[in-house]
Amino acid sequence: MARYTGPVCRICRREGVKLFLKGERCVTKCPIDGPRSGTGESTPSRHAAITDKRNPPGMHRVRRRKASEYADQLREKQKARRFYGVGERQFQRAFEEAERMSGPTGENLFVIMESRLDNVVHLLGLGRSRPEARQIVRHGHIFVNGHRTDIPSYQVKPGDTIAVKPASRESVRFKALAESFTNVRRPNWLSFDEATWTGKVLSRPALGDVTLPVREQLVVEYYSR
């Protein structure tokens, strides 16, 4: 699957929101205004305006027209997809799964995305960003319920335990992460034991736990055209 490998700050500028794609750098050096995430400070609500006052990348002499209904739907979908770092085909499959579930499709979609193993690893503080957490999972550093799991899209369930492989804890990367464990603001549906480097899924995430400022109904409308 092709993946964007260019400057990720360009993605945030295009979407006009802070997507926290570079971990700590998004907190200390990002020019986009807005609350900080994962640093012990207040995290933004789902619909908070974390906007970039500059123009999006590209030429700016052309007078921009008011965005159409389709354009608004597309931007919300792209924003969500890029926030979680998944490809179009993968995101669409998640939407199709959400449609088959009981309850609101938009809420189901974001519960699925929040329950991804790479996202949970990031929320536990075992990866500074979702891209880094995805790499950690793929390299086999994470155990789920005592079994090595290297699939970033793996869906965690209430009662699951997520732990770092004992041998990996001695690496420079994880020792650096351990120094910031106390500063990580974890959601209420997750718990973490710093002594054993083990997290636990206490419940399914709710739509209110999603920190991305996205209008989920527009994403549903985009795929329902």
N, CA, C and O of each residue as an XYZ file, in Angstrom:
900
protein
N       0.838     -1.189      0.000
C       0.000      0.000      0.000
C       0.872      1.238      0.000
O       1.778      1.366      0.824
N       0.605      2.144     -0.916
C       1.381      3.378     -1.003
C       1.086      4.242      0.216
O      -0.063      4.342      0.646
N       2.110      4.860      0.768
C       1.935      5.714      1.931
C       2.688      7.016      1.719
O       3.794      7.021      1.178
N       2.087      8.119      2.146
C       2.700      9.432      2.008
C       3.959      9.503      2.861
O       3.932      9.178      4.048
N       5.066      9.930      2.249
C       6.346      9.991      2.967
C       6.941     11.404      2.969
O       8.095     11.590      3.356
N       6.159     12.395      2.541
C       6.640     13.767      2.512
C       6.535     14.433      3.873
O       6.311     13.751      4.874
N       6.692     15.763      3.933
C       6.609     16.490      5.200
C       5.198     16.438      5.780
O       4.242     16.864      5.132
N       5.067     15.915      7.006
C       3.733     15.730      7.575
C       3.102     17.051      8.013
O       1.880     17.133      8.135
N       3.911     18.084      8.252
C       3.340     19.380      8.616
C       2.476     19.920      7.477
O       1.537     20.682      7.703
N       2.802     19.520      6.271
C       2.011     19.927      5.114
C       0.588     19.353      5.214
O      -0.374     19.994      4.791
N       0.464     18.149      5.774
C      -0.843     17.529      5.934
C      -1.693     18.331      6.909
O      -2.865     18.596      6.643
N      -1.107     18.716      8.036
C      -1.850     19.506      9.024
C      -2.286     20.846      8.433
O      -3.402     21.303      8.683
N      -1.414     21.471      7.657
C      -1.768     22.738      7.028
C      -2.913     22.552      6.050
O      -3.808     23.393      5.970
N      -2.890     21.454      5.305
C      -3.946     21.219      4.333
C      -5.293     21.031      5.010
O      -6.313     21.526      4.530
N      -5.294     20.308      6.135
C      -6.546     20.067      6.839
C      -6.918     21.210      7.770
O      -8.059     21.295      8.224
N      -5.964     22.093      8.059
C      -6.245     23.243      8.901
C      -6.357     22.928     10.373
O      -6.853     23.746     11.148
N      -5.893     21.730     10.777
C      -5.965     21.343     12.189
C      -4.667     20.652     12.595
O      -3.920     20.157     11.751
N      -4.414     20.629     13.892
C      -3.240     19.939     14.418
C      -3.570     18.466     14.561
O      -4.434     18.099     15.358
N      -2.883     17.602     13.786
C      -3.167     16.169     13.782
C      -2.178     15.369     14.622
O      -2.303     14.148     14.721
N      -1.187     16.042     15.232
C      -0.217     15.394     16.118
C       0.464     14.215     15.436
O       0.457     13.096     15.948
N       1.052     14.482     14.272
C       1.709     13.449     13.485
C       3.196     13.322     13.798
O       3.846     12.382     13.339
N       3.746     14.264     14.580
C       5.180     14.227     14.866
C       5.478     14.167     16.366
O       6.588     14.478     16.797
N       4.486     13.769     17.151
C       4.720     13.605     18.581
C       5.050     14.906     19.282
O       4.314     15.886     19.163
N       6.166     14.919     20.021
C       6.552     16.061     20.836
C       6.772     17.320     20.011
O       6.527     18.423     20.501
N       7.221     17.185     18.790
C       7.441     18.362     17.946
C       6.144     19.116     17.672
O       6.155     20.334     17.492
N       5.028     18.390     17.640
C       3.740     19.040     17.422
C       3.380     19.936     18.599
O       2.609     20.883     18.448
N       3.933     19.640     19.763
C       3.650     20.420     20.958
C       4.568     21.634     21.049
O       4.123     22.726     21.403
N       5.837     21.447     20.734
C       6.820     22.507     20.958
C       7.082     23.393     19.752
O       7.453     24.555     19.917
N       6.898     22.870     18.527
C       7.307     23.637     17.356
C       6.203     23.875     16.338
O       6.424     24.588     15.359
N       5.035     23.305     16.536
C       3.969     23.426     15.539
C       3.402     24.842     15.528
O       3.076     25.373     16.590
N       3.275     25.472     14.352
C       2.747     26.833     14.268
C       1.233     26.907     14.371
O       0.680     28.000     14.491
N       0.545     25.758     14.326
C      -0.909     25.771     14.407
C      -1.328     25.997     15.847
O      -0.821     25.336     16.753
N      -2.248     26.925     16.065
C      -2.710     27.227     17.408
C      -3.636     26.135     17.906
O      -4.290     25.456     17.115
N      -3.693     25.968     19.226
C      -4.650     25.006     19.777
C      -4.112     24.313     21.006
O      -2.912     24.383     21.269
N      -4.975     23.635     21.780
C      -4.556     22.932     22.993
C      -3.548     21.848     22.683
O      -3.528     21.302     21.579
N      -2.729     21.543     23.637
C      -1.744     20.486     23.477
C      -2.340     19.155     23.877
O      -3.291     19.096     24.655
N      -1.775     18.084     23.340
C      -2.300     16.746     23.622
C      -1.182     15.860     24.146
O      -0.064     15.895     23.633
N      -1.485     15.057     25.177
C      -0.539     14.077     25.694
C       0.608     14.676     26.467
O       1.657     14.045     26.594
N       0.436     15.906     26.998
C       1.535     16.552     27.696
C       1.171     16.948     29.125
O       1.898     17.700     29.774
N       0.040     16.434     29.610
C      -0.376     16.819     30.946
C      -1.276     18.035     30.920
O      -1.813     18.409     31.963
N      -1.464     18.672     29.769
C      -2.353     19.810     29.660
C      -3.689     19.343     29.133
O      -3.842     18.190     28.731
N      -4.665     20.252     29.136
C      -6.002     19.866     28.696
C      -5.991     19.457     27.237
O      -5.363     20.106     26.401
N      -6.699     18.363     26.938
C      -6.793     17.899     25.567
C      -8.010     18.528     24.921
O      -8.972     18.850     25.618
N      -7.995     18.716     23.591
C      -9.102     19.381     22.929
C     -10.338     18.494     22.873
O     -10.227     17.269     22.837
N     -11.512     19.111     22.866
C     -12.745     18.358     22.679
C     -12.865     17.955     21.223
O     -12.100     18.409     20.372
N     -13.858     17.077     20.942
C     -13.969     16.538     19.596
C     -14.176     17.622     18.555
O     -13.663     17.523     17.441
N     -14.934     18.672     18.915
C     -15.262     19.682     17.930
C     -14.517     20.996     18.180
O     -14.925     22.049     17.690
N     -13.432     20.928     18.939
C     -12.652     22.137     19.205
C     -12.003     22.631     17.922
O     -11.608     21.841     17.065
N     -11.898     23.934     17.805
C     -11.288     24.511     16.607
C      -9.792     24.671     16.832
O      -9.356     25.615     17.490
N      -9.014     23.755     16.289
C      -7.555     23.829     16.379
C      -7.090     24.171     14.971
O      -6.685     23.291     14.211
N      -7.149     25.410     14.640
C      -6.996     25.799     13.244
C      -5.653     26.443     12.949
O      -5.000     27.003     13.831
N      -5.262     26.351     11.696
C      -4.069     27.001     11.192
C      -4.512     28.275     10.494
O      -5.281     28.223      9.534
N      -4.036     29.416     10.967
C      -4.469     30.688     10.410
C      -3.843     30.969      9.050
O      -4.282     31.875      8.341
N      -2.825     30.201      8.680
C      -2.198     30.399      7.382
C      -2.999     29.699      6.297
O      -3.865     28.872      6.583
N      -2.698     30.041      5.041
C      -3.352     29.368      3.928
C      -2.843     27.939      3.813
O      -1.733     27.639      4.253
N      -3.662     27.032      3.212
C      -3.170     25.684      2.952
C      -2.029     25.700      1.951
O      -1.833     26.715      1.282
N      -1.263     24.612      1.815
C      -0.147     24.589      0.870
C      -0.639     24.820     -0.546
O      -1.779     24.501     -0.882
N       0.240     25.383     -1.378
C      -0.114     25.605     -2.785
C      -0.159     27.076     -3.133
O       0.239     27.926     -2.337
N      -0.645     27.372     -4.325
C      -0.737     28.753     -4.788
C      -1.893     29.457     -4.083
O      -2.914     28.839     -3.783
N      -1.724     30.761     -3.820
C      -2.733     31.487     -3.055
C      -3.276     32.721     -3.785
O      -4.082     33.461     -3.221
N      -2.853     32.946     -5.006
C      -3.346     34.126     -5.710
C      -4.750     33.910     -6.258
O      -5.490     34.866     -6.490
N      -5.113     32.641     -6.462
C      -6.442     32.345     -6.975
C      -7.455     32.562     -5.862
O      -7.274     32.081     -4.743
N      -8.518     33.285     -6.175
C      -9.558     33.544     -5.186
C     -10.300     32.245     -4.883
O     -10.800     31.583     -5.793
N     -10.367     31.890     -3.621
C     -10.976     30.631     -3.244
C     -12.488     30.792     -3.105
O     -12.973     31.733     -2.477
N     -13.216     29.860     -3.699
C     -14.662     29.880     -3.599
C     -15.105     29.197     -2.308
O     -14.337     28.486     -1.660
N     -16.349     29.431     -1.962
C     -16.905     28.771     -0.791
C     -16.960     27.269     -1.060
O     -17.389     26.839     -2.131
N     -16.530     26.486     -0.096
C     -16.475     25.035     -0.276
C     -17.872     24.465     -0.481
O     -18.833     24.890      0.161
N     -17.967     23.504     -1.380
C     -19.239     22.841     -1.641
C     -19.525     21.830     -0.542
O     -18.670     21.560      0.301
N     -20.728     21.273     -0.553
C     -21.105     20.256      0.431
C     -20.198     19.038      0.299
O     -19.769     18.459      1.298
N     -19.913     18.658     -0.937
C     -19.019     17.512     -1.167
C     -17.620     17.805     -0.640
O     -16.987     16.934     -0.044
N     -17.129     19.035     -0.857
C     -15.787     19.394     -0.392
C     -15.695     19.309      1.130
O     -14.685     18.856      1.670
N     -16.744     19.742      1.818
C     -16.753     19.658      3.279
C     -16.699     18.205      3.735
O     -15.977     17.860      4.670
N     -17.477     17.358      3.059
C     -17.473     15.929      3.406
C     -16.106     15.305      3.157
O     -15.613     14.522      3.968
N     -15.506     15.656      2.038
C     -14.188     15.114      1.690
C     -13.139     15.523      2.709
O     -12.322     14.702      3.125
N     -13.155     16.791      3.115
C     -12.163     17.269      4.065
C     -12.295     16.568      5.415
O     -11.285     16.235      6.035
N     -13.520     16.341      5.876
C     -13.704     15.656      7.151
C     -13.215     14.219      7.069
O     -12.601     13.709      8.006
N     -13.492     13.566      5.938
C     -13.028     12.190      5.763
C     -11.513     12.129      5.717
O     -10.909     11.271      6.361
N     -10.888     13.032      4.962
C      -9.434     13.048      4.850
C      -8.780     13.375      6.193
O      -7.748     12.807      6.550
N      -9.390     14.286      6.916
C      -8.866     14.656      8.235
C      -8.824     13.444      9.167
O      -7.820     13.194      9.833
N      -9.936     12.694      9.201
C     -10.004     11.519     10.072
C      -9.026     10.448      9.614
O      -8.331      9.846     10.433
N      -8.969     10.210      8.317
C      -8.088      9.168      7.784
C      -6.628      9.479      8.088
O      -5.865      8.590      8.466
N      -6.247     10.723      7.924
C      -4.851     11.108      8.156
C      -4.515     11.138      9.639
O      -3.375     10.871     10.019
N      -5.485     11.458     10.476
C      -5.272     11.473     11.924
C      -4.861     10.093     12.415
O      -3.953      9.963     13.235
N      -5.536      9.058     11.908
C      -5.237      7.692     12.317
C      -4.160      7.045     11.453
O      -3.691      5.953     11.772
N      -3.761      7.703     10.362
C      -2.663      7.208      9.533
C      -3.001      5.963      8.748
O      -2.166      5.067      8.625
N      -4.214      5.884      8.210
C      -4.611      4.712      7.433
C      -4.876      5.119      5.983
O      -5.147      6.284      5.694
N      -4.794      4.149      5.083
C      -5.063      4.389      3.681
C      -6.557      4.453      3.397
O      -7.378      4.105      4.246
N      -6.899      4.900      2.198
C      -8.303      5.058      1.825
C      -9.047      3.721      1.868
O     -10.147      3.635      2.413
N      -8.446      2.691      1.297
C      -9.116      1.392      1.248
C      -9.350      0.843      2.646
O     -10.403      0.272      2.927
N      -8.370      1.015      3.519
C      -8.500      0.523      4.891
C      -9.575      1.294      5.652
O     -10.343      0.704      6.411
N      -9.631      2.611      5.451
C     -10.624      3.433      6.139
C     -12.028      3.091      5.644
O     -12.974      3.052      6.430
N     -12.161      2.844      4.348
C     -13.464      2.484      3.789
C     -13.934      1.131      4.321
O     -15.122      0.946      4.587
N     -13.009      0.190      4.476
C     -13.383     -1.106      5.048
C     -13.895     -0.938      6.484
O     -14.843     -1.603      6.901
N     -13.251     -0.040      7.225
C     -13.702      0.223      8.598
C     -15.110      0.821      8.590
O     -15.931      0.508      9.452
N     -15.380      1.685      7.607
C     -16.717      2.267      7.507
C     -17.747      1.192      7.191
O     -18.834      1.190      7.769
N     -17.424      0.288      6.288
C     -18.350     -0.791      5.926
C     -18.624     -1.698      7.126
O     -19.743     -2.177      7.305
N     -17.605     -1.926      7.937
C     -17.800     -2.711      9.156
C     -18.692     -1.961     10.132
O     -19.544     -2.562     10.787
N     -18.496     -0.632     10.232
C     -19.316      0.194     11.130
C     -20.779      0.175     10.705
O     -21.671      0.217     11.551
N     -21.031      0.112      9.398
C     -22.412      0.063      8.894
C     -23.110     -1.220      9.318
O     -24.315     -1.220      9.570
N     -22.360     -2.312      9.398
C     -22.952     -3.595      9.749
C     -23.236     -3.723     11.247
O     -23.998     -4.594     11.668
N     -22.627     -2.860     12.036
C     -22.830     -2.898     13.480
C     -24.115     -2.185     13.856
O     -24.591     -1.329     13.111
N     -24.680     -2.528     15.003
C     -25.870     -1.825     15.482
C     -25.460     -0.480     16.072
O     -24.370     -0.343     16.628
N     -26.335      0.504     15.949
C     -26.034      1.832     16.472
C     -25.627      2.791     15.372
O     -25.542      2.401     14.208
N     -25.370      4.060     15.733
C     -24.995      5.083     14.746
C     -23.698      4.709     14.037
O     -22.710      4.361     14.683
N     -23.704      4.782     12.710
C     -22.534      4.387     11.926
C     -21.319      5.263     12.232
O     -20.203      4.756     12.350
N     -21.531      6.574     12.362
C     -20.411      7.473     12.634
C     -19.731      7.164     13.946
O     -18.503      7.168     14.034
N     -20.529      6.893     14.971
C     -19.956      6.547     16.276
C     -19.226      5.217     16.196
O     -18.129      5.077     16.738
N     -19.829      4.234     15.519
C     -19.188      2.929     15.366
C     -17.843      3.042     14.660
O     -16.878      2.374     15.031
N     -17.788      3.902     13.632
C     -16.554      4.059     12.859
C     -15.413      4.528     13.748
O     -14.307      3.994     13.677
N     -15.679      5.522     14.580
C     -14.596      6.061     15.396
C     -14.270      5.181     16.589
O     -13.159      5.243     17.115
N     -15.219      4.364     17.026
C     -14.897      3.359     18.046
C     -13.932      2.336     17.454
O     -12.985      1.911     18.115
N     -14.178      1.944     16.200
C     -13.279      1.011     15.519
C     -11.882      1.601     15.391
O     -10.892      0.923     15.667
N     -11.797      2.857     14.975
C     -10.489      3.488     14.782
C      -9.756      3.680     16.107
O      -8.541      3.495     16.182
N     -10.497      4.052     17.150
C      -9.870      4.225     18.462
C      -9.384      2.903     19.038
O      -8.436      2.874     19.822
N     -10.040      1.797     18.645
C      -9.697      0.485     19.189
C      -8.552     -0.195     18.451
O      -8.166     -1.306     18.812
N      -8.000      0.448     17.425
C      -6.851     -0.113     16.728
C      -5.670     -0.237     17.707
O      -5.480      0.621     18.569
N      -4.894     -1.299     17.566
C      -3.781     -1.528     18.478
C      -2.757     -0.399     18.421
O      -2.252      0.024     19.461
N      -2.441      0.099     17.210
C      -1.448      1.172     17.136
C      -1.940      2.429     17.833
O      -1.150      3.140     18.454
N      -3.242      2.717     17.741
C      -3.786      3.886     18.426
C      -3.728      3.707     19.937
O      -3.395      4.641     20.667
N      -4.056      2.496     20.408
C      -4.025      2.224     21.847
C      -2.600      2.316     22.395
O      -2.382      2.852     23.482
N      -1.634      1.794     21.642
C      -0.231      1.888     22.052
C       0.183      3.356     22.201
O       0.896      3.716     23.138
N      -0.265      4.186     21.279
C       0.035      5.622     21.369
C      -0.640      6.242     22.590
O      -0.003      6.992     23.330
N      -1.918      5.940     22.810
C      -2.644      6.525     23.934
C      -2.076      6.096     25.280
O      -2.175      6.834     26.260
N      -1.478      4.903     25.334
C      -0.861      4.432     26.584
C       0.472      5.120     26.862
O       1.015      5.010     27.962
N       0.999      5.833     25.861
C       2.280      6.504     26.037
C       3.461      5.668     25.601
O       4.605      5.995     25.917
N       3.196      4.576     24.868
C       4.281      3.710     24.400
C       4.766      4.105     23.015
O       5.617      3.431     22.434
N       4.231      5.187     22.489
C       4.669      5.740     21.209
C       4.336      7.218     21.213
O       3.205      7.591     21.524
N       5.294      8.070     20.876
C       5.062      9.517     20.945
C       4.028      9.989     19.938
O       3.376     11.012     20.144
N       3.881      9.256     18.866
C       2.910      9.603     17.831
C       2.306      8.307     17.302
O       2.823      7.223     17.572
N       1.229      8.413     16.560
C       0.633      7.204     15.978
C       1.562      6.542     14.964
O       1.643      5.313     14.946
N       2.273      7.303     14.112
C       3.232      6.649     13.214
C       4.309      5.866     13.966
O       4.674      4.764     13.558
N       4.819      6.434     15.067
C       5.826      5.718     15.840
C       5.219      4.482     16.499
O       5.852      3.427     16.541
N       3.998      4.607     17.013
C       3.334      3.466     17.643
C       3.098      2.352     16.618
O       3.235      1.170     16.934
N       2.744      2.738     15.392
C       2.526      1.739     14.342
C       3.815      0.976     14.051
O       3.796     -0.239     13.857
N       4.937      1.701     14.023
C       6.224      1.063     13.779
C       6.592      0.123     14.923
O       7.120     -0.964     14.686
N       6.320      0.529     16.150
C       6.613     -0.300     17.313
C       5.831     -1.607     17.253
O       6.368     -2.674     17.551
N       4.568     -1.519     16.867
C       3.739     -2.725     16.752
C       4.278     -3.630     15.650
O       4.422     -4.835     15.854
N       4.575     -3.063     14.491
C       5.042     -3.867     13.360
C       6.364     -4.563     13.648
O       6.620     -5.645     13.119
N       7.200     -3.963     14.470
C       8.497     -4.553     14.776
C       8.415     -5.609     15.880
O       9.438     -6.144     16.308
N       7.210     -5.904     16.334
C       7.030     -7.008     17.280
C       7.346     -6.696     18.722
O       7.651     -7.606     19.492
N       7.281     -5.423     19.115
C       7.596     -5.059     20.502
C       6.393     -5.181     21.438
O       6.544     -5.053     22.653
N       5.198     -5.427     20.887
C       3.981     -5.400     21.692
C       3.360     -6.784     21.819
O       3.247     -7.532     20.847
N       2.956     -7.104     23.061
C       2.241     -8.348     23.336
C       0.802     -8.012     23.730
O       0.573     -7.099     24.524
N      -0.163     -8.742     23.179
C      -1.569     -8.605     23.568
C      -1.995     -9.913     24.210
O      -1.960    -10.969     23.578
N      -2.398     -9.834     25.471
C      -2.800    -11.030     26.232
C      -1.706    -12.100     26.213
O      -1.991    -13.295     26.145
N      -0.438    -11.646     26.275
C       0.687    -12.569     26.350
C       1.180    -13.099     25.016
O       2.112    -13.902     24.980
N       0.576    -12.666     23.923
C       0.988    -13.142     22.600
C       1.492    -11.963     21.752
O       0.878    -10.897     21.725
N       2.613    -12.176     21.068
C       3.156    -11.109     20.223
C       2.163    -10.791     19.107
O       1.697    -11.687     18.404
N       1.851     -9.522     18.957
C       0.892     -9.073     17.953
C       1.522     -7.938     17.158
O       1.805     -6.872     17.705
N       1.742     -8.167     15.863
C       2.404     -7.156     15.040
C       1.477     -6.608     13.947
O       1.937     -6.196     12.882
N       0.178     -6.608     14.221
C      -0.814     -6.085     13.276
C      -1.369     -4.776     13.836
O      -2.137     -4.805     14.798
N      -1.002     -3.626     13.259
C      -1.456     -2.334     13.796
C      -2.968     -2.181     13.850
O      -3.483     -1.483     14.723
N      -3.696     -2.826     12.923
C      -5.146     -2.673     12.872
C      -5.879     -3.634     13.808
O      -7.110     -3.629     13.846
N      -5.156     -4.448     14.554
C      -5.781     -5.395     15.479
C      -6.740     -4.647     16.415
O      -6.379     -3.622     16.994
N      -7.963     -5.170     16.558
C      -8.980     -4.529     17.389
C      -8.916     -5.047     18.822
O      -9.170     -6.224     19.079
N      -8.576     -4.160     19.747
C      -8.531     -4.545     21.148
C      -9.948     -4.582     21.710
O     -10.844     -3.917     21.192
N     -10.146     -5.364     22.773
C     -11.464     -5.530     23.389
C     -11.336     -5.308     24.893
O     -10.248     -5.447     25.453
N     -12.451     -4.962     25.548
C     -12.403     -4.811     27.012
C     -11.843     -6.062     27.670
O     -12.251     -7.179     27.355
N     -10.903     -5.862     28.588
C     -10.252     -6.966     29.273
C      -8.899     -7.327     28.696
O      -8.124     -8.031     29.343
N      -8.591     -6.856     27.476
C      -7.292     -7.151     26.868
C      -6.171     -6.429     27.613
O      -6.355     -5.317     28.107
N      -5.010     -7.073     27.686
C      -3.820     -6.440     28.253
C      -2.804     -6.203     27.142
O      -2.608     -7.053     26.273
N      -2.174     -5.059     27.179
C      -1.174     -4.680     26.175
C       0.134     -4.412     26.915
O       0.192     -3.543     27.784
N       1.167     -5.149     26.574
C       2.446     -5.022     27.278
C       3.599     -4.936     26.287
O       3.515     -5.423     25.160
N       4.673     -4.306     26.736
C       5.899     -4.223     25.937
C       6.731     -5.470     26.192
O       6.876     -5.891     27.340
N       7.276     -6.062     25.149
C       8.121     -7.241     25.283
C       9.254     -6.941     26.266
O       9.921     -5.916     26.121
N       9.493     -7.797     27.257
C      10.518     -7.532     28.279
C      11.871     -7.152     27.706
O      12.515     -6.236     28.217
N      12.319     -7.830     26.660
C      13.633     -7.531     26.089
C      13.674     -6.131     25.472
O      14.729     -5.498     25.431
N      12.538     -5.656     24.999
C      12.498     -4.344     24.343
C      12.595     -3.198     25.336
O      13.012     -2.099     24.970
N      12.216     -3.435     26.583
C      12.207     -2.364     27.582
C      13.593     -1.803     27.854
O      13.726     -0.686     28.353
N      14.630     -2.579     27.527
C      16.000     -2.135     27.782
C      16.567     -1.298     26.635
O      17.684     -0.791     26.733
N      15.810     -1.151     25.557
C      16.309     -0.380     24.415
C      16.285      1.112     24.734
O      15.558      1.561     25.620
N      17.081      1.857     24.006
C      17.166      3.312     24.211
C      15.813      3.966     23.969
O      15.409      4.867     24.704
N      15.115      3.507     22.933
C      13.818      4.103     22.594
C      12.843      4.006     23.756
O      12.216      5.000     24.123
N      12.709      2.815     24.341
C      11.714      2.635     25.389
C      12.153      3.245     26.712
O      11.312      3.664     27.508
N      13.447      3.299     26.956
C      13.910      3.982     28.170
C      13.585      5.472     28.107
O      13.249      6.085     29.121
N      13.688      6.054     26.899
C      13.336      7.463     26.728
C      11.833      7.670     26.916
O      11.412      8.674     27.490
N      11.028      6.726     26.436
C       9.582      6.824     26.610
C       9.205      6.720     28.089
O       8.287      7.398     28.551
N       9.918      5.867     28.826
C       9.597      5.660     30.240
C       9.745      6.944     31.050
O       9.051      7.131     32.049
N      10.636      7.819     30.630
C      10.856      9.069     31.358
C       9.650      9.998     31.290
O       9.504     10.887     32.130
N       8.787      9.801     30.298
C       7.635     10.688     30.147
C       6.314     10.019     30.508
O       5.250     10.584     30.252
N       6.362      8.817     31.103
C       5.127      8.106     31.453
C       4.211      8.951     32.337
O       2.995      8.962     32.141
N       4.787      9.652     33.302
C       3.950     10.399     34.253
C       3.266     11.593     33.609
O       2.306     12.122     34.170
N       3.736     12.033     32.443
C       3.142     13.202     31.787
C       2.045     12.841     30.794
O       1.396     13.721     30.229
N       1.842     11.550     30.587
C       0.863     11.114     29.584
C      -0.545     11.158     30.175
O      -0.792     10.627     31.258
N      -1.459     11.793     29.456
C      -2.869     11.838     29.871
C      -3.602     10.720     29.123
O      -3.864     10.827     27.925
N      -3.919      9.672     29.836
C      -4.566      8.523     29.208
C      -6.081      8.620     29.360
O      -6.567      9.121     30.374
N      -6.834      8.146     28.362
C      -8.296      8.192     28.463
C      -8.802      7.256     29.543
O      -8.099      6.343     29.973
N     -10.040      7.497     29.977
C     -10.603      6.724     31.086
C     -10.834      5.260     30.743
O     -10.963      4.427     31.641
N     -10.887      4.938     29.462
C     -11.167      3.537     29.107
C      -9.900      2.688     29.057
O      -9.954      1.502     28.729
N      -8.746      3.307     29.389
C      -7.476      2.587     29.444
C      -6.808      2.802     30.800
O      -6.948      3.866     31.403
N      -6.087      1.797     31.274
C      -5.262      1.958     32.475
C      -3.852      1.491     32.142
O      -3.646      0.732     31.195
N      -2.879      1.952     32.932
C      -1.493      1.591     32.646
C      -0.713      1.449     33.929
O      -0.774      2.314     34.803
N       0.027      0.351     34.047
C       0.891      0.084     35.200
C       2.324      0.368     34.764
O       2.900     -0.380     33.974
N       2.890      1.446     35.278
C       4.240      1.847     34.876
C       5.295      0.849     35.335
O       6.338      0.715     34.694
N       5.042      0.156     36.421
C       6.030     -0.791     36.956
C       6.196     -1.996     36.036
O       7.304     -2.502     35.858
N       5.102     -2.447     35.459
C       5.158     -3.645     34.603
C       5.045     -3.310     33.116
O       5.063     -4.210     32.276
N       4.927     -2.026     32.787
C       4.782     -1.596     31.386
C       3.581     -2.281     30.732
O       3.652     -2.712     29.581
N       2.494     -2.375     31.470
C       1.323     -3.088     30.980
C       0.084     -2.201     31.033
O      -0.212     -1.580     32.054
N      -0.625     -2.154     29.920
C      -1.875     -1.423     29.864
C      -3.042     -2.389     29.808
O      -2.880     -3.552     29.441
N      -4.218     -1.902     30.174
C      -5.416     -2.736     30.137
C      -6.573     -1.947     29.557
O      -6.747     -0.764     29.849
N      -7.367     -2.623     28.726
C      -8.556     -2.001     28.135
C      -9.703     -2.221     29.112
O     -10.145     -3.353     29.308
N     -10.184     -1.149     29.722
C     -11.225     -1.251     30.742
C     -12.620     -1.315     30.138
O     -13.514     -1.953     30.694
N     -12.808     -0.650     28.991
C     -14.120     -0.628     28.345
C     -13.939     -0.221     26.893
O     -12.836      0.125     26.471
N     -15.020     -0.264     26.133
C     -14.959      0.218     24.760
C     -14.896      1.739     24.767
O     -15.538      2.377     25.602
N     -14.137      2.328     23.856
C     -14.103      3.798     23.802
C     -15.446      4.344     23.336
O     -16.167      3.685     22.587
N     -15.771      5.536     23.777
C     -16.993      6.216     23.348
C     -16.633      7.328     22.373
O     -15.473      7.731     22.282
N     -17.616      7.815     21.653
C     -17.366      8.876     20.680
C     -16.778     10.105     21.361
O     -15.974     10.823     20.769
N     -17.180     10.345     22.606
C     -16.663     11.501     23.340
C     -15.194     11.386     23.695
O     -14.578     12.381     24.077
N     -14.610     10.191     23.580
C     -13.188     10.008     23.881
C     -12.299     10.403     22.711
O     -11.084     10.524     22.870
N     -12.891     10.605     21.533
C     -12.112     10.957     20.346
C     -11.716     12.422     20.434
O     -12.580     13.295     20.523
N     -10.421     12.699     20.411
C      -9.938     14.078     20.540
C      -9.871     14.814     19.206
O      -9.656     16.025     19.180
N     -10.051     14.101     18.107
C      -9.996     14.739     16.795
C     -11.224     15.617     16.578
O     -12.348     15.145     16.751
N     -11.035     16.898     16.196
C     -12.182     17.766     15.903
C     -12.771     17.437     14.539
O     -12.462     18.101     13.550
N     -13.609     16.427     14.486
C     -14.186     15.991     13.210
C     -15.697     15.828     13.364
O     -16.186     15.411     14.414
N     -16.414     16.160     12.315
C     -17.868     15.977     12.298
C     -18.145     14.627     11.641
O     -18.123     14.500     10.417
N     -18.402     13.641     12.462
C     -18.513     12.267     11.962
C     -19.668     12.090     10.971
O     -19.620     11.210     10.112
N     -20.711     12.933     11.093
C     -21.835     12.796     10.189
C     -21.434     13.096      8.747
O     -21.962     12.492      7.813
N     -20.500     14.031      8.566
C     -20.045     14.352      7.209
C     -19.262     13.188      6.619
O     -19.319     12.954      5.412
N     -18.532     12.457      7.455
C     -17.812     11.277      6.962
C     -18.815     10.217      6.494
O     -18.625      9.575      5.461
N     -19.888     10.049      7.279
C     -20.929      9.081      6.905
C     -21.577      9.510      5.586
O     -21.821      8.677      4.713
N     -21.855     10.806      5.444
C     -22.491     11.299      4.224
C     -21.577     11.108      3.016
O     -22.057     10.835      1.915
N     -20.266     11.248      3.210
C     -19.333     11.086      2.108
C     -19.415      9.664      1.537
O     -19.494      9.481      0.322
N     -19.395      8.662      2.422
C     -19.413      7.271      1.968
C     -20.813      6.785      1.591
O     -20.968      5.720      0.993
N     -21.826      7.568      1.944
C     -23.198      7.164      1.639
C     -23.718      7.800      0.346
O     -24.891      7.638      0.008
N     -22.874      8.507     -0.364
C     -23.327      9.180     -1.597
C     -23.776      8.145     -2.625
O     -24.191      8.508     -3.726
